[in-house]
Amino acid sequence: MAHSLSAKKRVRQNTRRKTLNRSRRSQVKTQVKRFEAALSEGNVATAEEQFRATGKKLDKAGTTSTMHKKTAARKKSRLAKKLNALKAKQAVGPQPKQA
């Protein structure tokens, strides 16, 4: 147990930060799941919309102590790759059979 005033204050700050960070991480995870669900449906418009929302959440988490800036950027980049792969797949589409 902390005895000094500064140590007690640090304990209070840590618990407050922990709950805030946990909440933000949970929001990011939920948003990523929504994006991946839109990807699995194959709907490009919905996936783009979810990607924007996910990118926004990741950027916010990256600017705070919740997540490192480069970690957020890496996650965002990987999600963008998945979105671009879906777009490429949609652009190619089914090939007509030649006689």
PyMOL commands that set and color helices and strands:
alter all, ss='L'
color gray80, all
select helices_A, chain A and resi 5-41+44-63+69-92
alter helices_A, ss='H'
color red, helices_A
deselect
rebuild
show_as cartoon
